[in-house]
């Protein structure tokens, strides 16, 4: 997970409580320290100091960077370069077109959008990838 602001940390904690291994990265180390110091006792997160370290072994990668084209495009391309080919890239956006962002990657078939807790399937997203991400979100909902 990239971005330890309110939305990123909330999603990270929910994923950890649902049983997922979560690696959280933020460009601001102070945000990571803030998250670490405020974690509930039953939640275990790992922290990374670089995007590469955060996504190196990821099955899923999601960003919580500002929802503006330049920031989002930079992060999507960075994750695409650094994550293993199997990684599903979940693009958290309400303002940008997931298809446009996915088309800038080598894994458009493994990209989905996430908007307000809903999965947005891109035109090239594989059906099994969409089903997998929907199952992840169902598991998160069940654990709440």
C-alpha positions, 0 to 999 in steps of 0.5 A: 500500500502506498500512502499512509494518510487517513484513507490509506491507513484505514484501508491498511488496517482493514486489510490486516484485520482481514488477515492480509499481510500489509506493507505500507509506504509513504513518502513522509516517514513521519506519517508511517511513525504516526500510523505505527504509534496508533495501531491497535494491539491486534493489528500488524503492519510492515513499513517500507521506506520505498515504493520498491520495498513496498511492492517487491512481493505484492499480490495486490498494490494500491495507491492512496496518492492525491487523485490528480493526473500527474501524481497518479500517473507517476505512481501507477508507472512506478508500481508497474515497473517495480512490482512482480508481473502477477501483482494486481494494480488497484488504482484508487481514483474518483476523478480519473479514468481507470482505462487511461491510467491502466493503458500506461502500464504493461499490465492493463489486464491486471488493473482495476479501479477502486472508487469509494470502496467499489471495484471499477473494472477496466475494459482490458481487465481479465475477468478472473482479476476482477473476481479476485479483487471483488473477493478481496473486498467481500472479505474486507466487508465480512471482517468489519 
